[in-house]
C-alpha cells in the first residue's frame, strides 16, 4: 500500500520534472497538455515505472542483505 502511495505522489512530481526538462531543452515558456487525458496518461506511465522500481527493490535488498550475511559468516 505504501509503495502505491509513494509511486502515485512520485509520478505526479515526475510529470512536472519532465515538463521542466522539456521546457529547458526546447526553450519554450509553457507546455499545453491538451486537457486532462494526456496529463493522466503521463502520470500513469510514471506511476507504473516507479511502482515497478519499488516492487523490485524489496527482493533486491533482501538478496543483498543475505549475501552480506553470508560473506560476514565466512570471514
Backbone torsions as a table, in degrees:
resi	resn	phi	psi	omega
1	UNK	NA	-40.1	179.7
2	UNK	-66.2	-37.8	179.9
3	UNK	-62.0	-39.2	-179.8
4	UNK	-66.8	-40.4	-179.9
5	UNK	-66.2	-46.4	179.9
6	UNK	-65.0	-39.5	178.6
7	UNK	-66.2	-37.3	178.2
8	UNK	-66.1	-46.6	179.4
9	UNK	-69.4	-42.4	178.3
10	UNK	-64.2	-38.0	177.5
11	UNK	-63.7	-36.9	177.6
12	UNK	-63.8	-44.4	179.2
13	UNK	-69.8	-33.4	178.2
14	UNK	-63.3	-32.0	176.8
15	UNK	-58.3	-45.0	-178.1
16	UNK	-73.3	-35.3	176.4
17	UNK	-65.2	-43.8	178.2
18	UNK	-64.1	-40.8	178.9
19	UNK	-63.6	-39.7	179.0
20	UNK	-64.8	-40.4	178.0
21	UNK	-63.6	-42.3	178.2
22	UNK	-62.9	-41.2	178.3
23	UNK	-61.6	-42.3	-179.0
24	UNK	-68.4	-40.7	-177.0
25	UNK	-70.2	-43.3	-175.4
26	UNK	-85.3	-20.6	-179.6
27	UNK	83.0	12.0	177.5
28	UNK	-78.3	167.2	-180.0
29	UNK	-107.3	-14.9	178.4
30	UNK	-153.5	160.4	177.8
31	UNK	-124.2	132.5	176.1
32	UNK	-106.9	116.7	-179.7
33	UNK	-80.5	-2.9	-178.9
34	UNK	60.6	39.0	176.1
35	UNK	111.8	-175.4	-175.8
36	UNK	-81.3	-29.6	-175.1
37	UNK	-62.2	-47.9	176.7
38	UNK	-64.6	-35.1	178.2
39	UNK	-63.0	-44.5	-179.9
40	UNK	-67.3	-35.9	178.9
41	UNK	-67.4	-38.4	176.2
42	UNK	-67.1	-41.1	178.5
43	UNK	-62.8	-40.8	-179.7
44	UNK	-69.1	-36.2	175.6
45	UNK	-62.0	-43.2	178.2
46	UNK	-65.9	-38.4	178.0
47	UNK	-60.0	-49.7	-177.0
48	UNK	-69.3	-30.4	174.5
49	UNK	-63.5	-51.0	-179.2
50	UNK	-66.8	-38.6	179.7
51	UNK	-63.7	-40.8	178.5
52	UNK	-67.8	-36.1	176.6
53	UNK	-65.2	-46.8	-178.6
54	UNK	-66.7	-34.7	-179.7
55	UNK	-68.5	-37.0	-178.8
56	UNK	-83.7	-12.5	179.5
57	UNK	-70.6	-37.8	-176.4
58	UNK	-62.3	-49.7	176.8
59	UNK	-65.5	-33.6	179.3
60	UNK	-64.8	-43.3	179.3
61	UNK	-66.5	-41.3	179.4
62	UNK	-63.5	-41.3	178.6
63	UNK	-66.0	-40.3	-180.0
64	UNK	-66.2	-40.3	178.0
65	UNK	-65.9	-37.0	177.6
66	UNK	-63.9	-42.0	177.4
67	UNK	-64.2	-39.9	178.4
68	UNK	-64.1	-39.6	178.2
69	UNK	-66.1	-39.9	179.7
70	UNK	-65.7	-41.2	-179.8
71	UNK	-70.7	-32.5	178.8
72	UNK	-73.0	-28.6	177.6
73	UNK	-74.8	-30.0	-179.0
74	UNK	-70.8	-38.5	-176.8
75	UNK	-74.2	NA	NA
